[in-house]
């Protein structure tokens, strides 16, 4: 399958509309703008950005080399307007430094696992099909999900399932994992899914979809350092966005969305001590919130693209110089 045929960008029109005022050259009184797609994936959002804003230069980041190859084919018609970089979004500042870009006008994050990674069975992201327990977004580095399951101490596994998967039955699941890994190390996803089903009480199996969902999410976040990377990436994006520039973020679970909300809200809040009759410029908010809370996809979009269902969308505009 081509990247175009198997990838439907989530909340695409909303992303384009929110970023538009920052990327239209007349609004900036300059002959173009730079937008960074921090999670390039199969290039759906990037292709739309390059098409709608013909003067824009795009920087696309992804840690997955196969995603870079496929998106590179998709974006080839745009020539040197698209610069693709093998990097994680946590390294946003370093990438911009290498490219000689102190600031940019637009930044987009489409967080979580990509369509390609879900659809490629041998990547081990999808609990609905048996596959090696890998889950690395960059398969050239790091430890696999199987190594996490087979080597982490029980207490650490419980922490990961509770913190990253918000799994209430973490202790029960980890007890079963430790018991089974002593008999034979884990290697494939089907065995883990079956173990989780057997470990959970009946009441827990009746709610929340596939009972393995939360454990797989937790393992994926741990393997890829997703939240720790996001803790670096969102402040870096705020720091490197130009005045008048905009940031759009699509999150897919509450942990991501909470982190994004905290950074955006802090930047949009005055830091002045209470009681000042006039608030000096240095205490004024540096950001303006462009969304009221987290926006959700429409029912129509979810009907067309079920992977859009958990999406939460937030956006901000940089309105002042200075560090947020």
C-alpha positions, 0 to 999 in steps of 0.5 A: 500500500502507498502512504496515501492509501493507508493514512487518513490525517486526523482533524486535518482541516482544523489543523490547517485552519488554525495554522493558516494565519501564521503561515500566510506570507502577507500576514508576516510581511515576508516571502514565506514561512517555515512550519515544522511537522514534529511527527511526520509519519506518512506525511498526510498533514505535511502534504496538506500544509505544502499544498495549501500554503505554496510559499511555505517551507516544511521541516518534517521530523520522525524517528522512524526511518521507514516512515521517512522513506514513505513520506519522502516519496509522498512529498517528493513533488514539493522538491526542496520545500520539504526537508525531512530529518531523522530525529525525535520531537524532543530534539526540536531545538537541536534540529532547528539550530542545525538548520540555522532557524532561530524561530519558525512560524508554525509547529504541528504535533500529531502524537502517539503511534502512527497509522503505519506502525499500527498497520505493520503487524511485525512492529508489535503495536497492535494487540489485535494481531500476533506479532513480535513484542517490539514497539520501538518507533525507531527500530535502530535503537533502544530496548523492545517491549519484550525486554521491558516485560522480561527484565524490569523489576515487578515494582517498576512494571506496576509503576509503568502500567499505572502511570502510563496506562492508567491500569487499575489492575496493574498489580494483578497483571504484573503478578501474572507476567512475572509468573509466566516470564519465569517459565518462558520469556515473552516474545510475542503479543498474543501470549501477553494479550491472553495473559491479560484476559486471564488475569483480569476479573470479569467486571474489568473485562466488560468495560473500556474495550480490549482489556490489553489496550492499557498495558500495550499503551503503557509499554509503548510509552515506556519503550519510546520515552514518549512522555519524557520526550514530550516534556522537552518538546512542547516547551521547546516549541513554545520557545522557538515559535515566532511572535505571531506563530502558532502551535497545533497539537493532537493528543490521543490520551489524557497523559499527553493532553494534560502535559500540553494543557499545562505548558500552554496554560502556563504560557497564557497566564500572567506571572505578575505578583498579585496586587500590582496596579499595572502589570509590566511587560515582562509579566504579561502572558506570552501565549494566547490560547486558540482553543477552548479546552481540548477540541474533539473530532466531529462524529462525521470524522470518527465515522470515516476514520475510527482512529480519530476517536480519542483525538484531543486538539489544542492550539496557541499563538505566540503574542510576545517576545521573551521566555514563556 
